[in-house]
Amino acid sequence: MSKDAEVDGVGWPGDDMVSSGLPDKRLARRMHLLLEQMTSAPGHPIPAACGDWAATKAAYRFFDNPRVTEHGVLAGHFAATARRCADSEGPILILQDTTEFIYSRTRLGTIGFTKTINAGAYKAGRSYPVTLCGMLMHSSLALTLEGTPLGLTAAKFWTRTKYKGTWTLKRHINPTRVPIETKESYRWLENLRQSMELIGAPERCVHVADRESDIYELFCLAQDLGTRFLVRVQTNRLASEPAGCEPKPGSHRVFAQLSAAPWAGCLCVRIGQSETARLHVKFATIETLPPVGKRKRYAPQLLTYIHALEINPPADRAPIDWKLVTNLPVGDITAAIEKLEWYALRWKVEVFHKVMKSGCGAEKARLETADRLAKFLALIAVVSWRIFFLTMSAREKPEAEPETILTPAEIATLDSIDAARPTPRILRRTLASYLLQIAMLGGYLARKHDPPPGNTVVWRGLTRLNDIAFGISIGVRRQCG
């Protein structure tokens, strides 16, 4: 592609959108070109994606420019996400999750630290702790109920100058009495607030997260903003005594009241390709009290708890045992099962992070400072989302026209490949047909009983597709000469 080539209007922001987050048009053009180069070679190092020393040096200067920020890099993508959310129908799931990017460096302090792990034992069994060098990213990914990722609504990148684990901090202070604004977990509230400011329709959004986001302040903020949440429970909080019931030992806790509720029904879920699990499901609405040290600041919340427990689990794995809390209305077993199905989509944000690491090589970067890495990861996040979006869109809307997702250059290259075959494979001009050809370039076999193409074969196929497109362009130029 040329430097000023247009990219897909649905999947990518144009220059006008990119420049909205960058201080001048020159930087916007550079970012646009970097976006194309990274998309053409997902998983390749920066020098391999850029192609020569001049382009590589320009990329390094872009990441080192103090006028460029990670939020400026993502500004165009955020704006495009807001448009896609506005054009979609039904509830929007906002999936929040944190991931770590680990790097091997001689000078660890230039980037920072993520956590300490046990690297083995020495001297009569004593542990050998090792502090890892790296960065953390907290993502908010908008998702339709069908599973199509609409884009990021918020992202936070940070690193730790000195790592202290949770148990180390608890020796010195009670975390429940510390203001949430001073904690690292405040990122959950920040992303929730930023997502609502971006989308502008809090009543449509449901914030879905794992046990790390089981934070009472998050529940209160969601109520204040008029939005909904669906969180897996970790803390057995204090609860008001049920009205009209005699107090029982331990009934002042949420889990005790939830266990006293009767099972409302059963649910069968599929695990993997062949296994099926049967779950008991119950739900209860419980008035939940804030932590003792924060009762002057926060009011009690009337929340609904859902419990799904596997019946007769196999011995070779842990049973499914989910406890969820939500401020969504749950009046019957059908509504409870619906919320469980929504929470089951939370793993897609982890798939997105996997695409960043495995597909786009986010942990292979050799940039030496945290500031440069944050900008690089922001750019990689947009490329990774596009791969994920392409894969899932073909499943949700297989009959859509390929132009809605793919660029004209990608479609033309796939048409040229198909025209060179003795027997054409693209029999219908649909998105699913074109994605299948990309996946087959990446090693997808397309056998009768194979599952739909996944992200792995798609990112491999896109890399090979761009190599073929480059070869075709060379041949055209030689013929013209």
N, C-alpha and C positions, 0 to 999 in steps of 0.2 A: 504494500500500500504506500501511497505517497504521503508526504508529511501532512498535507491538508485534507487527506481523504476523510470523507464522512463515515461515521460509524452508525450502527443501528440506533434509530431513534427510540426504540423501546428499551433496549438493553443498555444503552450508553447515553450519557449526556453529551450534547454538542458543545462547541467552543463557548457559546454564550453562557451555558450552565456551568462549565468548568471555571470560567473567569469570575463567576460570582463568589467563589471562595478563595481566589488567588489575587494578589495585588496588581498584576498587570497582564496584558495579553501575551507577552513573550513567555512568561511562566505558564500561562494557560496552554499555549501551543506546545511547549515542552512536555507538559503533563499529558496532553492528548497523544503525543507521539509515544511517550513511555507506556501509556495504556495500551496502545496498539502493539508495541513490541512485546510487552509482557503477555498479552493475549495470544500472540502468534507463537510464543514459546513458553507455555506454562511449565513451571518446574525447572527451567534452565537458569543458571546464574546470570547476573546482570550483564557481564561481558558477552555471554553467548546470545542473550536476547537482543542486545544492542547491535552486535555484529562487527563493530570496529572500535578502535581506541577513541576516536573523536566523539562518537555517540555515547560510549561508556563514560568518558570524562564528563560529558554534558549531564549524564544521569547522576553521577556522583555530586556534581555541583548543585543539581536540583535538590537532592536529598540534604545537602549541607547548607542550603540557603536559609538563613534565619527568618526570612519573610514568608517562607512556606511552612505551614503547619499541617498536622494530620487532619485537623478538622477542615482546613481549607481544601485538602485533597479530596475529602469525602463530601464536601458541600454540594457538588453537582449530583452525586449519587443520592444524597438525602432528599434533594428536591425532586428527583425522578421517582424515588420511593413514595413520596407524598402524593404524586400524581397517580401512580399505580394503585395506591390505597383508595384514593377518591374514585377511581374508575371501577374498582371491584365492588362486589355485592356481598352482603352478609357480614357476620362478625370477622374481625381480624385478630389473630393470635399474635401477641408480641412475645417472642421467646427470648428469655435472658439467660446468659451463661458466661462463665469465665473460663479462659483457657490460658495455658502457659506456652511460651516459645523459648526453648532452651538452646543456648549457644556455647560453643567451646572457645574460650578466649584466654590468652596469657594474662592480660590485665583485666581482671573481673570488674574492677570498680568503674571502668569507662562505660559499662552498660548498666550494671546493677545486679540484684539478686532476686530470686523467686522463692525458693524454699530450701530447707535442709533435709537430706535423705540419709538413710543408713546405707553406707557403701560396703558393708561387710563387717568382719570382726577381726581383731588382732589382740595380741597379748592376753592370752587366757580368756578369750570370749568377749572382751570389751568391744563395744560398738565403735565404728569408725564413721562419724558424721561428715558429710560433704555438703557444702552450700553451693547450689546451682546458680549459674549465671544465666540471665535471660530477662524477658519482658512478659508482662501480663496484658491480656486484652479482655475487656468486658463488652459483650455484644448484645444488641437488641435487634432481633430479626423478625420482620413482619411476615406473616404466613397466612394463606387462605385456609379454610377448613378442608379443602381438597389436598393441601400439602404443597402448594406452589409458593416459593419464597418471593415476596414482593420487593425485598431489599432491606438494608439496614436502616433503622430509625435512630440509632444512637450507638456510639462506640467510645470506649475510654481505654487509653494505653498508659501504662505506668510501670515503674520498676521500684525496687526497694533498695535504699542505700545500705541498710543493715537489717538483716532478716531476724525476726523474732517470732517463734511459733506461738500458736494460741495458748498452749499450756504454759509456756514461759510467761506470757503476759498475765495469765490468770493468777500467778503466784503473787503478783504485786497489786492487782486491782480487780474489783468485781466488775466484769464487763457490762452487766445489766444496769449499772449506775453511771455509765459513761455516756455523754451525749452522742447520738448517732452521727452528728456532723463531724466529729473528730475521729471516727473509725473508718477503716478501709471499706467496710461493708456499706458505707454511705453511697457507694457506686450504684447499688440497686435502686435507691431512691432517685439519684441523679438521672439515670437512664430512663426511669419511668416518667419523670417530669419532662425530659427532653423529647421523648417519644410523643407525649401528648401535645406538646407545643408544635411539633412537626406535623402530625396528622390532623390535629384540630377537631377530632371527633371522638372524645373519650368514651362516649356511650357505646361505640362500636367495638372497642378494644378490650381484649382479655389478656392480662399479663401472666404468662405461664413460666414457672421456674422451679428448680429443684429445692432440696432441703436447705441449701445455703441461704436462700432468700426468705426463710421463715423468720421474718423480722416484724415485730409489732408495729414499728414506725412505718413500714411499707404499707401495711393494711390501712393505717390511718390516713396516709397520704393518698392512697387510691380512693378512699371515701371522699376526701376533700376535693379531689380533682374530678369526681363523678365517673370514674372508670372502674373496671372489674379486674379481679385477679384470681388465679388458680395455682396454688402453691402446695408442694408436698410438705407435710408436717414433720418437724424434727423435735420441737419443744412441747412438753406436756405442761401447758400453761394453767394458771389458775382460772377457775370458772365460777360463776354465780351458782348458787344452789337452785335446782329445778323448782319451779313454782308448784306448790301443792304437794310436795314430796317431803318425807321425813329425811333429815340429814343422815347420810351413811358415811362410815369411815372411808376417806379418800375420795368422796364424791365432789369435793371442791376442785378437782382436776378434770381437764378436758377428756383425757383418755378414759377415765373411769365412767364418765357420762356417755361417751361414745360406745364403750363396751356394753353398757346396759341397754342400749337401743337394740331392737330385734333386727334380724336379717330381713332385708326387704325383697331379695330375689337373687338370681344367679346370672352369671355372664360367662360365655365361652369366648376365649380369645385364642388366636393362632400365634404360635411361637415358632419362628423360623419357617421352613418349608413343609414340615410334616407334623410337628407337635401341636397339640391343642390343650389348653389349660382351662379348667372350670373354676370360677371364682364366686364366692359369696360376696354380696354387696349390701351395705347398710349406710344410712346417713342420719344425721341429727343436727338440729340447729341449737347452738349453745352460746350463751352470753359469755364472752371471753374477756377476762380482766387484763389490764396492762401489767407490766412488771411492777413490783412493789415500789421500787425507787423512782418510778416515772408516772405515778398515778396523778400527780398534780398537773402534769402536762398533757396526758392522753386519757381519753374517755374509754369506757368499756365498748366492745364491738360485738354485735350480734352476727355470728358467722356460722356457716354450714360446714360440717365435717363429713367427708365421705371415706368409707373404709372398704377396701377390696382385698380379700384374703383367699388364696388358692386352696382348693379342696384336694386332698390326697396328692400332694406334689411328689414328683419322682425323687429318688434318693441322690441322684447325681447332680442336683443343683438346688440352690436356695429357693424357697417358695416365694411366689409373688405376694407382697404385703405392702399395699399402698394406703397411706392415710393422707388425704388431701383436705385443704381448707380453702374456702371461697366465699365471696360476697355475692355470688350469682344465686338466683332463686333455684332451689331444688325441692320440688314438691312431690315427686314420685320417683319410682325406680328408673323410668325412661330418662328423666332428666339427669339422674345420678350417673347412669351409663354413658350418656352423652358427654358429661364432664370428664369421665375417665378416658374416653376416646380422644378428647381434646388434649388431655395431658400426655397421652401416648405419642402425640406429635412433637413433644418437646425434644426428642432425640434428634430431630432434623437440624437444630442449631449445632449439635455436636458433629453431625455430618458436614455442615458448613465449615467448621473448624478443621475437620479432617481434610477437606479439599484444600484449605489454605496450606496445611502442613505437607501432606503427601502429594497433592496434585500440583501445587504452585511453589513448593520448595521454600516455604517461609522461614524454615529453620536452617537453610543452607546459605543464607546471606552472610557476607563477610564484612558488612558495615561495622565500624568500630565504636559507635556511640549510640546511646539510647535514643537521642533525638533523631538521628538519621534512620534508625531502625523503625521508629514509630511511623515516620512518613512512608517508608517502604512497605510496612505491614498494612497501612491504610490503602495504598495502591493495590496491593495483592488482594485485599479483602474485596475490592470491586471486581477484580478478575475472577476470583473464586466464586463470588455470587453469580456472575454471568454463566459459569459452567453449571452451577447448581440449578439456576433458573432455566437454562436450556433443557437439562435433563428432566426436570419435573414438569415443565410446560408441555413437553411432548406427551407425557402421560395424562395430564389433565385435559388437554385440548389437542388430541392427535390429528383432528381434521382441519386445524388452523392452517393458514397459508404460511409457507416457510419464511416469507418476507417479514412476518411479524416478529421474528426472533433473530434470524440469521442475517448477516450482511450480504449485500449484492455480490461481493467478491467470493464469499464462501459458497453461495448458491451457484455461481458461474463455475467455480472449480469442481463442485460435485457433479454438475451437469456434464462438464468435459470428461470427467472420469467415467461417468456412466455411458457417455457416447462412445468411448473407446472400447467398451466391453462387447464381446460377441452377442451376449444376451443382456439387454438393459434390466437393471434392478429397480429403478425408480419408475414405477408404473402409474403412480398417482402423485400429483404435486401437493403433498401435504407435509406438515411439520414432522409427523411421525416417520414418514418415508425418508426424509432427508436426515433426521437424527439417526435412524438406523444405519445409513451409509457412513455417517461419521463414526458411530460406535464400531462398525465392522472394520474401519481403518485402524481402530484401536485394539482390535483383537476379539471383538464380540462375534460369536459363532452363529447367532440367529437360528438356533435349532428350534424345533417345534415346541418343546416344553421348557425352553430357557426363560427365566424371568426377564422383565424389561431391562434395557440397557441401564447401567448405573453410571455414577460419576467417574469412576476409574477409567472405563473404556472411552468415555466421552472426552476426558482431558487428553488421553493418549491420542485419540482420533483427531482432535483439533490440532495437536502439534504436527501430526503427519499431514493433515489437510493443508496447513499453512506452508509446509515444506513443498508440497506438490504445487501449490499456487505460485510459490516463488520460482520453481522450475519452469512452469508454464509461462510466466512473465519473461523469463530469460529467453525462452524459445521464440516468443512473439517479437521481442526486440531484435533478435538476430535475423529473423525473417524480414523485418522492416528495413534492416540495414542492408 
